[in-house]
């Protein structure tokens, strides 16, 4: 007699060797619904991708605005498109810009334009967006804690090009409340929660077509979470932001339709599909039943999938092409609205044009050659998948209830509990990789000696980027009315100190030519931990 | 307007997750640093755990400026200074680190850099005076062994 192997999902949920009619969803037909109907388990649209494909939202950005525009032009020429053929750009900033550190400050040294575009003042933003028809272009800018300031720079750059905020389309990350998971928060959890709602408040007033928030399970996943934790923490994060918006006097149906998600598609294929289906069901139920939304659009979890960077390996990098193709297919089968497919070299750095093209082609091949996009929720009804969707939901719900018992998500961050959960999980997972229990092909199984010269080409950038960024911001500071800057920053500080209405004053500070770092420091003075670095 | 950064202290506010040394080997003192804005800390956290399991004392800080890492090394009288890098900039960081260590009189300390570091940068880092360079997929045991080789004390 042999022991039956213990089967489990990546997150540790128990599995059976096969499923039958007695399995499937135990939750009844109303928990599934039809595609396009509450609770949206089976997707947001009954028409699948027939009206428009998902947005091919490849992350891009490097150097200054000029280098970034070159990459944008290349990907547009390669067929990167958003809904109904509109241009869509997902611009990532470099670390200093994400952190509100201007390029001429000591902390930025060596990092300007590395891994993303340097953006520190209004002129950078104008160089990035000039010439695009902004009423028909979708701009996402991947910021860190700088989202209020980056949005203000976008709005003012558009204003100078003749556009009103009401006309603008795109997405703020609004990731303020995620900093707990990456261990370098600029703002206290409570301050971050308030500021996240401030951004939503302004957009609800003035930017009806702007997607205000991208609850990023992806970042939580990359920081160590498993699928269940990713789902639970993302929904808890969303709950905390909604509560603060309501506290600030917003109506749920006025802002909830513009909330969105960024979720990882990781290696465990069915668990990831189950996670995305469970997310839609849980979010719809939460927003309707707990927060009293009546507009169906408020209940719809719109999802951008980022194929999972932490599954990509340095060893045998071409294997990553296969990994991201499977993940991209999974995201489409799960019915998501937008996808970034990682380039196979993203385990090291940003891709070359050839490597970017291949990542985009991966999505285009899935769309045009596999015929999987015509039918909504094609995996729905699988006994296994429906059972697993229930399992993922139940495990995540239990974790959410644990967070509630700890006083909610912000309190659970403040106590260190959330970070502790991530650390415990990452150590468990990496111990499994280290021991070979969790197979990573090319790393701990089927290893080969690789010659250095067989490594993929590396993205290269002009070496003078950092000096040029410093030159530009130095001139920018020199040619402005310094007293106007000081008083605008003081106004931001004063408004923050009374928890007033921030965005109009941040916009004024941008118009007065304050830099991103300067405005961030004013905000850190009030909502920060009591330290700034310049 | 220079102001003081307390980033290191903030990170140290998670003492629960710095387990007590439990291994047999001697308490080699390690200060492990990672730049404040360098994304997530998965690799650094895992290596920290492996070093602690091997009996080392580890202080982990997220720093804004390299001087904070060196100050921590001085305060802890660190024998090993570790730098974790996820999103690039390591050549500049390493050059600044080595210079700051020399100025602080710590140029005899073991310097180890790990993270997302392309092969062709290893030689450049060594030429700056970095002792150990561990790229993506390095075995944690190899890092522990590298440090232990240097500090093999008679017990």
Interface residues (C-beta under 8 A of the other chain):
Chain A: X95 X96 X98 X99 X101 X106 X107 X109 X110 X111 X114 X115 X144 X181 X182 X183 X184 X185 X219 X222 X223 X224 X310 X313 X314 X315 X347 X348 X349 X416 X419 X420 X423 X426 X427 X430 X434 X443 X452 X455 X458 X529 X530 X531 X532 X533 X534
Chain B: X1 X2 X3 X4 X5 X6 X7 X10 X11 X13 X14 X16 X17 X35 X36 X37 X38 X39 X40 X41 X42 X45 X46 X49 X62 X64 X65 X87 X88 X89 X91 X92 X93 X96 X116 X118 X119 X120 X135 X136 X137 X139 X140 X141
